[in-house]
Amino acid sequence: MSGPGVAVRMVAAIGLMLVVAALVYSISNGRLFMFPFLLLLGFPMAAVFRPRRAPLPPPADPPPEPPSRMSLN
């Protein structure tokens, strides 16, 4: 993994920890109006940790053209 990739994941991890701490704080102090906004912040940061799909291989050869439907009679 490259240096910038590690840095992005570290910043996202710190952000997620802060959002989780804010969620716990908002629930424990009865400030539930903050709950949806904190969830909206947390989901994009959690998406950084999703595994990436491998790129698709290029197609080998284009499919052959179908035979002509024109009658030869």
PDB file of N, CA, C and O in Angstrom:
ATOM      1  N   MET A   1       0.852  -1.173   0.000  1.00  0.00           N
ATOM      2  CA  MET A   1       0.000   0.000   0.000  1.00  0.00           C
ATOM      3  C   MET A   1       0.897   1.234   0.000  1.00  0.00           C
ATOM      4  O   MET A   1       1.939   1.265   0.653  1.00  0.00           O
ATOM      5  N   SER A   2       0.474   2.229  -0.734  1.00  0.00           N
ATOM      6  CA  SER A   2       1.285   3.430  -0.883  1.00  0.00           C
ATOM      7  C   SER A   2       1.137   4.352   0.325  1.00  0.00           C
ATOM      8  O   SER A   2       0.211   4.217   1.125  1.00  0.00           O
ATOM      9  N   GLY A   3       2.065   5.282   0.431  1.00  0.00           N
ATOM     10  CA  GLY A   3       2.050   6.223   1.542  1.00  0.00           C
ATOM     11  C   GLY A   3       0.788   7.069   1.608  1.00  0.00           C
ATOM     12  O   GLY A   3       0.194   7.193   2.679  1.00  0.00           O
ATOM     13  N   PRO A   4       0.354   7.664   0.474  1.00  0.00           N
ATOM     14  CA  PRO A   4      -0.889   8.447   0.537  1.00  0.00           C
ATOM     15  C   PRO A   4      -2.104   7.606   0.915  1.00  0.00           C
ATOM     16  O   PRO A   4      -3.005   8.096   1.596  1.00  0.00           O
ATOM     17  N   GLY A   5      -2.142   6.345   0.480  1.00  0.00           N
ATOM     18  CA  GLY A   5      -3.262   5.463   0.840  1.00  0.00           C
ATOM     19  C   GLY A   5      -3.314   5.209   2.333  1.00  0.00           C
ATOM     20  O   GLY A   5      -4.388   5.183   2.934  1.00  0.00           O
ATOM     21  N   VAL A   6      -2.137   5.021   2.930  1.00  0.00           N
ATOM     22  CA  VAL A   6      -2.072   4.803   4.380  1.00  0.00           C
ATOM     23  C   VAL A   6      -2.493   6.071   5.111  1.00  0.00           C
ATOM     24  O   VAL A   6      -3.199   6.000   6.117  1.00  0.00           O
ATOM     25  N   ALA A   7      -2.072   7.220   4.622  1.00  0.00           N
ATOM     26  CA  ALA A   7      -2.431   8.483   5.266  1.00  0.00           C
ATOM     27  C   ALA A   7      -3.934   8.713   5.216  1.00  0.00           C
ATOM     28  O   ALA A   7      -4.526   9.156   6.201  1.00  0.00           O
ATOM     29  N   VAL A   8      -4.556   8.417   4.082  1.00  0.00           N
ATOM     30  CA  VAL A   8      -6.005   8.590   3.965  1.00  0.00           C
ATOM     31  C   VAL A   8      -6.729   7.675   4.942  1.00  0.00           C
ATOM     32  O   VAL A   8      -7.696   8.085   5.585  1.00  0.00           O
ATOM     33  N   ARG A   9      -6.261   6.437   5.053  1.00  0.00           N
ATOM     34  CA  ARG A   9      -6.902   5.504   5.977  1.00  0.00           C
ATOM     35  C   ARG A   9      -6.705   5.934   7.439  1.00  0.00           C
ATOM     36  O   ARG A   9      -7.604   5.756   8.261  1.00  0.00           O
ATOM     37  N   MET A  10      -5.547   6.491   7.758  1.00  0.00           N
ATOM     38  CA  MET A  10      -5.319   6.961   9.135  1.00  0.00           C
ATOM     39  C   MET A  10      -6.239   8.125   9.469  1.00  0.00           C
ATOM     40  O   MET A  10      -6.824   8.165  10.552  1.00  0.00           O
ATOM     41  N   VAL A  11      -6.371   9.073   8.546  1.00  0.00           N
ATOM     42  CA  VAL A  11      -7.257  10.222   8.778  1.00  0.00           C
ATOM     43  C   VAL A  11      -8.703   9.750   8.893  1.00  0.00           C
ATOM     44  O   VAL A  11      -9.448  10.240   9.742  1.00  0.00           O
ATOM     45  N   ALA A  12      -9.106   8.804   8.049  1.00  0.00           N
ATOM     46  CA  ALA A  12     -10.473   8.283   8.122  1.00  0.00           C
ATOM     47  C   ALA A  12     -10.701   7.535   9.434  1.00  0.00           C
ATOM     48  O   ALA A  12     -11.782   7.625  10.015  1.00  0.00           O
ATOM     49  N   ALA A  13      -9.694   6.798   9.906  1.00  0.00           N
ATOM     50  CA  ALA A  13      -9.838   6.081  11.174  1.00  0.00           C
ATOM     51  C   ALA A  13      -9.996   7.061  12.339  1.00  0.00           C
ATOM     52  O   ALA A  13     -10.819   6.846  13.229  1.00  0.00           O
ATOM     53  N   ILE A  14      -9.217   8.121  12.331  1.00  0.00           N
ATOM     54  CA  ILE A  14      -9.352   9.134  13.388  1.00  0.00           C
ATOM     55  C   ILE A  14     -10.734   9.782  13.316  1.00  0.00           C
ATOM     56  O   ILE A  14     -11.380   9.988  14.344  1.00  0.00           O
ATOM     57  N   GLY A  15     -11.182  10.101  12.111  1.00  0.00           N
ATOM     58  CA  GLY A  15     -12.506  10.689  11.945  1.00  0.00           C
ATOM     59  C   GLY A  15     -13.607   9.765  12.417  1.00  0.00           C
ATOM     60  O   GLY A  15     -14.557  10.203  13.067  1.00  0.00           O
ATOM     61  N   LEU A  16     -13.481   8.460  12.087  1.00  0.00           N
ATOM     62  CA  LEU A  16     -14.479   7.492  12.550  1.00  0.00           C
ATOM     63  C   LEU A  16     -14.484   7.388  14.069  1.00  0.00           C
ATOM     64  O   LEU A  16     -15.552   7.290  14.673  1.00  0.00           O
ATOM     65  N   MET A  17     -13.324   7.407  14.690  1.00  0.00           N
ATOM     66  CA  MET A  17     -13.276   7.357  16.150  1.00  0.00           C
ATOM     67  C   MET A  17     -13.977   8.577  16.751  1.00  0.00           C
ATOM     68  O   MET A  17     -14.699   8.456  17.741  1.00  0.00           O
ATOM     69  N   LEU A  18     -13.764   9.745  16.156  1.00  0.00           N
ATOM     70  CA  LEU A  18     -14.428  10.951  16.647  1.00  0.00           C
ATOM     71  C   LEU A  18     -15.939  10.883  16.451  1.00  0.00           C
ATOM     72  O   LEU A  18     -16.697  11.312  17.321  1.00  0.00           O
ATOM     73  N   VAL A  19     -16.381  10.348  15.317  1.00  0.00           N
ATOM     74  CA  VAL A  19     -17.821  10.229  15.074  1.00  0.00           C
ATOM     75  C   VAL A  19     -18.444   9.234  16.046  1.00  0.00           C
ATOM     76  O   VAL A  19     -19.529   9.484  16.572  1.00  0.00           O
ATOM     77  N   VAL A  20     -17.775   8.113  16.291  1.00  0.00           N
ATOM     78  CA  VAL A  20     -18.300   7.126  17.255  1.00  0.00           C
ATOM     79  C   VAL A  20     -18.361   7.740  18.644  1.00  0.00           C
ATOM     80  O   VAL A  20     -19.341   7.545  19.364  1.00  0.00           O
ATOM     81  N   ALA A  21     -17.327   8.478  19.028  1.00  0.00           N
ATOM     82  CA  ALA A  21     -17.344   9.128  20.343  1.00  0.00           C
ATOM     83  C   ALA A  21     -18.488  10.143  20.425  1.00  0.00           C
ATOM     84  O   ALA A  21     -19.146  10.255  21.460  1.00  0.00           O
ATOM     85  N   ALA A  22     -18.724  10.879  19.340  1.00  0.00           N
ATOM     86  CA  ALA A  22     -19.828  11.841  19.335  1.00  0.00           C
ATOM     87  C   ALA A  22     -21.177  11.135  19.386  1.00  0.00           C
ATOM     88  O   ALA A  22     -22.107  11.625  20.026  1.00  0.00           O
ATOM     89  N   LEU A  23     -21.295   9.979  18.712  1.00  0.00           N
ATOM     90  CA  LEU A  23     -22.534   9.202  18.792  1.00  0.00           C
ATOM     91  C   LEU A  23     -22.805   8.742  20.220  1.00  0.00           C
ATOM     92  O   LEU A  23     -23.924   8.865  20.717  1.00  0.00           O
ATOM     93  N   VAL A  24     -21.782   8.216  20.871  1.00  0.00           N
ATOM     94  CA  VAL A  24     -21.945   7.759  22.261  1.00  0.00           C
ATOM     95  C   VAL A  24     -22.315   8.931  23.150  1.00  0.00           C
ATOM     96  O   VAL A  24     -23.184   8.808  24.013  1.00  0.00           O
ATOM     97  N   TYR A  25     -21.670  10.054  22.949  1.00  0.00           N
ATOM     98  CA  TYR A  25     -21.968  11.251  23.742  1.00  0.00           C
ATOM     99  C   TYR A  25     -23.406  11.718  23.504  1.00  0.00           C
ATOM    100  O   TYR A  25     -24.121  12.046  24.451  1.00  0.00           O
ATOM    101  N   SER A  26     -23.824  11.746  22.237  1.00  0.00           N
ATOM    102  CA  SER A  26     -25.173  12.245  21.948  1.00  0.00           C
ATOM    103  C   SER A  26     -26.244  11.318  22.502  1.00  0.00           C
ATOM    104  O   SER A  26     -27.283  11.788  22.966  1.00  0.00           O
ATOM    105  N   ILE A  27     -26.013  10.013  22.463  1.00  0.00           N
ATOM    106  CA  ILE A  27     -27.000   9.066  22.995  1.00  0.00           C
ATOM    107  C   ILE A  27     -27.017   9.117  24.520  1.00  0.00           C
ATOM    108  O   ILE A  27     -28.083   9.101  25.134  1.00  0.00           O
ATOM    109  N   SER A  28     -25.840   9.178  25.124  1.00  0.00           N
ATOM    110  CA  SER A  28     -25.791   9.140  26.591  1.00  0.00           C
ATOM    111  C   SER A  28     -26.325  10.424  27.223  1.00  0.00           C
ATOM    112  O   SER A  28     -26.812  10.393  28.353  1.00  0.00           O
ATOM    113  N   ASN A  29     -26.243  11.551  26.516  1.00  0.00           N
ATOM    114  CA  ASN A  29     -26.745  12.805  27.084  1.00  0.00           C
ATOM    115  C   ASN A  29     -28.125  13.172  26.568  1.00  0.00           C
ATOM    116  O   ASN A  29     -28.613  14.268  26.845  1.00  0.00           O
ATOM    117  N   GLY A  30     -28.755  12.291  25.833  1.00  0.00           N
ATOM    118  CA  GLY A  30     -30.114  12.536  25.379  1.00  0.00           C
ATOM    119  C   GLY A  30     -30.223  13.507  24.229  1.00  0.00           C
ATOM    120  O   GLY A  30     -31.305  14.041  23.986  1.00  0.00           O
ATOM    121  N   ARG A  31     -29.147  13.756  23.514  1.00  0.00           N
ATOM    122  CA  ARG A  31     -29.196  14.676  22.362  1.00  0.00           C
ATOM    123  C   ARG A  31     -29.334  13.870  21.079  1.00  0.00           C
ATOM    124  O   ARG A  31     -28.424  13.822  20.251  1.00  0.00           O
ATOM    125  N   LEU A  32     -30.481  13.245  20.936  1.00  0.00           N
ATOM    126  CA  LEU A  32     -30.683  12.345  19.805  1.00  0.00           C
ATOM    127  C   LEU A  32     -30.857  13.090  18.484  1.00  0.00           C
ATOM    128  O   LEU A  32     -30.774  12.471  17.424  1.00  0.00           O
ATOM    129  N   PHE A  33     -31.096  14.398  18.518  1.00  0.00           N
ATOM    130  CA  PHE A  33     -31.216  15.140  17.260  1.00  0.00           C
ATOM    131  C   PHE A  33     -29.900  15.135  16.498  1.00  0.00           C
ATOM    132  O   PHE A  33     -29.903  15.340  15.284  1.00  0.00           O
ATOM    133  N   MET A  34     -28.772  14.908  17.172  1.00  0.00           N
ATOM    134  CA  MET A  34     -27.465  14.866  16.504  1.00  0.00           C
ATOM    135  C   MET A  34     -27.213  13.521  15.834  1.00  0.00           C
ATOM    136  O   MET A  34     -26.364  13.417  14.948  1.00  0.00           O
ATOM    137  N   PHE A  35     -27.942  12.495  16.251  1.00  0.00           N
ATOM    138  CA  PHE A  35     -27.680  11.128  15.810  1.00  0.00           C
ATOM    139  C   PHE A  35     -27.694  10.974  14.285  1.00  0.00           C
ATOM    140  O   PHE A  35     -26.729  10.441  13.738  1.00  0.00           O
ATOM    141  N   PRO A  36     -28.747  11.418  13.566  1.00  0.00           N
ATOM    142  CA  PRO A  36     -28.738  11.216  12.100  1.00  0.00           C
ATOM    143  C   PRO A  36     -27.605  11.962  11.402  1.00  0.00           C
ATOM    144  O   PRO A  36     -27.039  11.462  10.430  1.00  0.00           O
ATOM    145  N   PHE A  37     -27.276  13.142  11.885  1.00  0.00           N
ATOM    146  CA  PHE A  37     -26.206  13.911  11.248  1.00  0.00           C
ATOM    147  C   PHE A  37     -24.853  13.224  11.441  1.00  0.00           C
ATOM    148  O   PHE A  37     -24.010  13.236  10.543  1.00  0.00           O
ATOM    149  N   LEU A  38     -24.656  12.636  12.600  1.00  0.00           N
ATOM    150  CA  LEU A  38     -23.393  11.935  12.841  1.00  0.00           C
ATOM    151  C   LEU A  38     -23.298  10.667  11.999  1.00  0.00           C
ATOM    152  O   LEU A  38     -22.217  10.304  11.536  1.00  0.00           O
ATOM    153  N   LEU A  39     -24.427   9.995  11.803  1.00  0.00           N
ATOM    154  CA  LEU A  39     -24.409   8.820  10.927  1.00  0.00           C
ATOM    155  C   LEU A  39     -24.081   9.225   9.487  1.00  0.00           C
ATOM    156  O   LEU A  39     -23.350   8.520   8.791  1.00  0.00           O
ATOM    157  N   LEU A  40     -24.622  10.354   9.048  1.00  0.00           N
ATOM    158  CA  LEU A  40     -24.321  10.829   7.694  1.00  0.00           C
ATOM    159  C   LEU A  40     -22.838  11.152   7.533  1.00  0.00           C
ATOM    160  O   LEU A  40     -22.293  11.018   6.438  1.00  0.00           O
ATOM    161  N   LEU A  41     -22.191  11.570   8.598  1.00  0.00           N
ATOM    162  CA  LEU A  41     -20.751  11.828   8.536  1.00  0.00           C
ATOM    163  C   LEU A  41     -19.951  10.533   8.543  1.00  0.00           C
ATOM    164  O   LEU A  41     -18.932  10.426   7.861  1.00  0.00           O
ATOM    165  N   GLY A  42     -20.402   9.563   9.300  1.00  0.00           N
ATOM    166  CA  GLY A  42     -19.625   8.345   9.496  1.00  0.00           C
ATOM    167  C   GLY A  42     -19.599   7.401   8.311  1.00  0.00           C
ATOM    168  O   GLY A  42     -18.575   6.764   8.065  1.00  0.00           O
ATOM    169  N   PHE A  43     -20.695   7.288   7.564  1.00  0.00           N
ATOM    170  CA  PHE A  43     -20.746   6.315   6.477  1.00  0.00           C
ATOM    171  C   PHE A  43     -19.733   6.597   5.368  1.00  0.00           C
ATOM    172  O   PHE A  43     -19.083   5.656   4.912  1.00  0.00           O
ATOM    173  N   PRO A  44     -19.562   7.838   4.908  1.00  0.00           N
ATOM    174  CA  PRO A  44     -18.527   8.047   3.881  1.00  0.00           C
ATOM    175  C   PRO A  44     -17.116   7.742   4.380  1.00  0.00           C
ATOM    176  O   PRO A  44     -16.276   7.258   3.621  1.00  0.00           O
ATOM    177  N   MET A  45     -16.858   8.025   5.652  1.00  0.00           N
ATOM    178  CA  MET A  45     -15.522   7.719   6.183  1.00  0.00           C
ATOM    179  C   MET A  45     -15.317   6.217   6.287  1.00  0.00           C
ATOM    180  O   MET A  45     -14.206   5.730   6.081  1.00  0.00           O
ATOM    181  N   ALA A  46     -16.372   5.477   6.604  1.00  0.00           N
ATOM    182  CA  ALA A  46     -16.248   4.020   6.692  1.00  0.00           C
ATOM    183  C   ALA A  46     -16.035   3.402   5.320  1.00  0.00           C
ATOM    184  O   ALA A  46     -15.459   2.319   5.215  1.00  0.00           O
ATOM    185  N   ALA A  47     -16.490   4.073   4.264  1.00  0.00           N
ATOM    186  CA  ALA A  47     -16.336   3.536   2.911  1.00  0.00           C
ATOM    187  C   ALA A  47     -14.871   3.474   2.488  1.00  0.00           C
ATOM    188  O   ALA A  47     -14.533   2.731   1.566  1.00  0.00           O
ATOM    189  N   VAL A  48     -14.006   4.229   3.133  1.00  0.00           N
ATOM    190  CA  VAL A  48     -12.577   4.197   2.803  1.00  0.00           C
ATOM    191  C   VAL A  48     -11.998   2.816   3.089  1.00  0.00           C
ATOM    192  O   VAL A  48     -11.044   2.399   2.433  1.00  0.00           O
ATOM    193  N   PHE A  49     -12.560   2.104   4.056  1.00  0.00           N
ATOM    194  CA  PHE A  49     -12.008   0.822   4.472  1.00  0.00           C
ATOM    195  C   PHE A  49     -12.589  -0.357   3.699  1.00  0.00           C
ATOM    196  O   PHE A  49     -12.209  -1.502   3.943  1.00  0.00           O
ATOM    197  N   ARG A  50     -13.501  -0.093   2.775  1.00  0.00           N
ATOM    198  CA  ARG A  50     -14.068  -1.162   1.973  1.00  0.00           C
ATOM    199  C   ARG A  50     -13.006  -1.708   1.025  1.00  0.00           C
ATOM    200  O   ARG A  50     -12.272  -0.929   0.417  1.00  0.00           O
ATOM    201  N   PRO A  51     -12.910  -3.019   0.888  1.00  0.00           N
ATOM    202  CA  PRO A  51     -11.893  -3.550  -0.039  1.00  0.00           C
ATOM    203  C   PRO A  51     -12.231  -3.163  -1.478  1.00  0.00           C
ATOM    204  O   PRO A  51     -13.394  -3.137  -1.878  1.00  0.00           O
ATOM    205  N   ARG A  52     -11.204  -2.870  -2.223  1.00  0.00           N
ATOM    206  CA  ARG A  52     -11.378  -2.475  -3.622  1.00  0.00           C
ATOM    207  C   ARG A  52     -11.448  -3.714  -4.502  1.00  0.00           C
ATOM    208  O   ARG A  52     -10.797  -4.722  -4.230  1.00  0.00           O
ATOM    209  N   ARG A  53     -12.237  -3.625  -5.547  1.00  0.00           N
ATOM    210  CA  ARG A  53     -12.311  -4.729  -6.504  1.00  0.00           C
ATOM    211  C   ARG A  53     -11.107  -4.672  -7.436  1.00  0.00           C
ATOM    212  O   ARG A  53     -10.610  -3.596  -7.771  1.00  0.00           O
ATOM    213  N   ALA A  54     -10.659  -5.826  -7.837  1.00  0.00           N
ATOM    214  CA  ALA A  54      -9.560  -5.888  -8.807  1.00  0.00           C
ATOM    215  C   ALA A  54     -10.081  -5.407 -10.152  1.00  0.00           C
ATOM    216  O   ALA A  54     -11.234  -5.666 -10.494  1.00  0.00           O
ATOM    217  N   PRO A  55      -9.251  -4.711 -10.919  1.00  0.00           N
ATOM    218  CA  PRO A  55      -9.729  -4.249 -12.227  1.00  0.00           C
ATOM    219  C   PRO A  55     -10.033  -5.424 -13.150  1.00  0.00           C
ATOM    220  O   PRO A  55      -9.364  -6.456 -13.102  1.00  0.00           O
ATOM    221  N   LEU A  56     -11.039  -5.254 -13.978  1.00  0.00           N
ATOM    222  CA  LEU A  56     -11.419  -6.320 -14.897  1.00  0.00           C
ATOM    223  C   LEU A  56     -10.355  -6.471 -15.982  1.00  0.00           C
ATOM    224  O   LEU A  56      -9.804  -5.479 -16.460  1.00  0.00           O
ATOM    225  N   PRO A  57     -10.069  -7.705 -16.366  1.00  0.00           N
ATOM    226  CA  PRO A  57      -9.085  -7.897 -17.443  1.00  0.00           C
ATOM    227  C   PRO A  57      -9.672  -7.408 -18.768  1.00  0.00           C
ATOM    228  O   PRO A  57     -10.886  -7.452 -18.967  1.00  0.00           O
ATOM    229  N   PRO A  58      -8.810  -6.946 -19.669  1.00  0.00           N
ATOM    230  CA  PRO A  58      -9.331  -6.488 -20.967  1.00  0.00           C
ATOM    231  C   PRO A  58      -9.906  -7.667 -21.751  1.00  0.00           C
ATOM    232  O   PRO A  58      -9.447  -8.799 -21.596  1.00  0.00           O
ATOM    233  N   PRO A  59     -10.888  -7.410 -22.575  1.00  0.00           N
ATOM    234  CA  PRO A  59     -11.461  -8.528 -23.353  1.00  0.00           C
ATOM    235  C   PRO A  59     -10.416  -9.113 -24.295  1.00  0.00           C
ATOM    236  O   PRO A  59      -9.622  -8.385 -24.891  1.00  0.00           O
ATOM    237  N   ALA A  60     -10.428 -10.424 -24.418  1.00  0.00           N
ATOM    238  CA  ALA A  60      -9.417 -11.116 -25.220  1.00  0.00           C
ATOM    239  C   ALA A  60      -9.545 -10.736 -26.699  1.00  0.00           C
ATOM    240  O   ALA A  60      -8.636 -10.115 -27.249  1.00  0.00           O
ATOM    241  N   ASP A  61     -10.614 -11.083 -27.329  1.00  0.00           N
ATOM    242  CA  ASP A  61     -10.858 -10.769 -28.735  1.00  0.00           C
ATOM    243  C   ASP A  61     -12.307 -10.343 -28.886  1.00  0.00           C
ATOM    244  O   ASP A  61     -13.177 -10.813 -28.152  1.00  0.00           O
ATOM    245  N   PRO A  62     -12.568  -9.461 -29.828  1.00  0.00           N
ATOM    246  CA  PRO A  62     -13.980  -9.120 -30.037  1.00  0.00           C
ATOM    247  C   PRO A  62     -14.729 -10.335 -30.576  1.00  0.00           C
ATOM    248  O   PRO A  62     -14.137 -11.157 -31.276  1.00  0.00           O
ATOM    249  N   PRO A  63     -15.991 -10.462 -30.273  1.00  0.00           N
ATOM    250  CA  PRO A  63     -16.735 -11.640 -30.770  1.00  0.00           C
ATOM    251  C   PRO A  63     -16.808 -11.613 -32.296  1.00  0.00           C
ATOM    252  O   PRO A  63     -16.853 -10.542 -32.902  1.00  0.00           O
ATOM    253  N   PRO A  64     -16.820 -12.783 -32.906  1.00  0.00           N
ATOM    254  CA  PRO A  64     -16.878 -12.814 -34.386  1.00  0.00           C
ATOM    255  C   PRO A  64     -18.218 -12.263 -34.867  1.00  0.00           C
ATOM    256  O   PRO A  64     -19.237 -12.363 -34.184  1.00  0.00           O
ATOM    257  N   GLU A  65     -18.183 -11.681 -36.059  1.00  0.00           N
ATOM    258  CA  GLU A  65     -19.411 -11.139 -36.620  1.00  0.00           C
ATOM    259  C   GLU A  65     -20.330 -12.279 -37.047  1.00  0.00           C
ATOM    260  O   GLU A  65     -19.869 -13.284 -37.590  1.00  0.00           O
ATOM    261  N   PRO A  66     -21.611 -12.125 -36.806  1.00  0.00           N
ATOM    262  CA  PRO A  66     -22.533 -13.202 -37.222  1.00  0.00           C
ATOM    263  C   PRO A  66     -22.599 -13.281 -38.756  1.00  0.00           C
ATOM    264  O   PRO A  66     -22.374 -12.287 -39.446  1.00  0.00           O
ATOM    265  N   PRO A  67     -22.904 -14.448 -39.266  1.00  0.00           N
ATOM    266  CA  PRO A  67     -22.987 -14.587 -40.738  1.00  0.00           C
ATOM    267  C   PRO A  67     -24.126 -13.717 -41.276  1.00  0.00           C
ATOM    268  O   PRO A  67     -25.095 -13.422 -40.576  1.00  0.00           O
ATOM    269  N   SER A  68     -23.979 -13.328 -42.507  1.00  0.00           N
ATOM    270  CA  SER A  68     -24.980 -12.480 -43.142  1.00  0.00           C
ATOM    271  C   SER A  68     -26.278 -13.240 -43.284  1.00  0.00           C
ATOM    272  O   SER A  68     -26.267 -14.444 -43.540  1.00  0.00           O
ATOM    273  N   ARG A  69     -27.397 -12.558 -43.122  1.00  0.00           N
ATOM    274  CA  ARG A  69     -28.713 -13.184 -43.259  1.00  0.00           C
ATOM    275  C   ARG A  69     -29.265 -12.994 -44.663  1.00  0.00           C
ATOM    276  O   ARG A  69     -30.407 -13.357 -44.944  1.00  0.00           O
ATOM    277  N   MET A  70     -28.476 -12.442 -45.511  1.00  0.00           N
ATOM    278  CA  MET A  70     -28.931 -12.200 -46.876  1.00  0.00           C
ATOM    279  C   MET A  70     -29.006 -13.525 -47.631  1.00  0.00           C
ATOM    280  O   MET A  70     -28.095 -14.349 -47.546  1.00  0.00           O
ATOM    281  N   SER A  71     -30.074 -13.719 -48.354  1.00  0.00           N
ATOM    282  CA  SER A  71     -30.251 -14.956 -49.110  1.00  0.00           C
ATOM    283  C   SER A  71     -29.335 -14.924 -50.339  1.00  0.00           C
ATOM    284  O   SER A  71     -29.202 -13.893 -50.998  1.00  0.00           O
ATOM    285  N   LEU A  72     -28.719 -16.046 -50.631  1.00  0.00           N
ATOM    286  CA  LEU A  72     -27.822 -16.147 -51.793  1.00  0.00           C
ATOM    287  C   LEU A  72     -28.541 -16.731 -53.002  1.00  0.00           C
ATOM    288  O   LEU A  72     -27.893 -16.982 -54.018  1.00  0.00           O
ATOM    289  N   ASN A  73     -29.844 -16.957 -52.941  1.00  0.00           N
ATOM    290  CA  ASN A  73     -30.600 -17.505 -54.072  1.00  0.00           C
ATOM    291  C   ASN A  73     -30.862 -16.465 -55.107  1.00  0.00           C
ATOM    292  O   ASN A  73     -31.486 -16.752 -56.128  1.00  0.00           O
TER     293      ASN A  73
END
